[in-house]
């Protein structure tokens, strides 16, 4: 799984912002919490859903079912905004 090539994230002060750019224009701007930034970074590396789930379990000491549910909700939101590559 990978972010759309038009998605970038930047740290601005203490905030992390995700930008979706199309035709040279910023189409979407989202502010990322630390967990969302963590997942975005894994998506930038092309990690699979299962790899992301395992990393969430390890980093945040949560159970697998919770991590799977959270990542599925996050991925659906990214798909809705065309932020994932096909």
N, C-alpha and C positions, 0 to 999 in steps of 0.2 A: 504494500500500500504506500502511496506516495502523494505528497501535496501537488497540486496543480503548479506548473512551472511559473505561473503568474502570482503565486502567493509568496510573500516574504514576511518575516517577523523582525521587528526592531525593538530594542530596549531604548526607551525614552525616559530618562530620569529613573524613577523606581518602577515604572510601568513597562509592560511588554505589550506591544501592539502588533496585530496581524493585519496585513494589507492584501487585498485581492485587486490586482491591476489588470485592466483589459484595454487594449488599444491606447496604451499610454496614460490612461485615466484610472484613478483610484475608484473602484466600484464598491468595495466593502472595507470597512474598518472595524476590527473587533479588539477589545481589550482582553488580554489573556490573564487568567489567574495563574499562580505558579504551577498547578497541576496541568492546566491546558498548555502552558508553555513547554512543560516536560514532554507531553504527548506530541506537540508540534515538532519539537526537536527530533523525536524518534521517527515521525513521519518524514521529516527532511532526509533522514538516513535511509528511508525506504523499508523500515521495519514492518513486519506483518502484524496483523491484529493480535495473534497469539504472542508474538514477541513483546508487543506493547503491554498486553495484559500481564505477562510475567514480570516486566519491568515495573509496572504499577504496584503489583503485589510486593515485590522486593523493596521498592523505594518508600512506599507509604504504609507498609505492614497491614494491608487489608486482605480480606479473603478473595479467592479467585472469582467467585460468583459476583461479588460487588464490583470488582475490576472489570469483568466482562460486561456487566450492565452499564457501567459508567462509560466505557469506551464505545459501546454500541450507540449510546445516546449522542456522544460527542461526534462520532463518525457520521451519523445521520445528519447532524447539524451542518457539518462540513460539506456533505453531499448536497444538501438543500441549497447551499450558497455557492455551489460549483467550485469548491476549494480543493477537491481531490482529483487527481489524475484518473483517467479512465483505464 
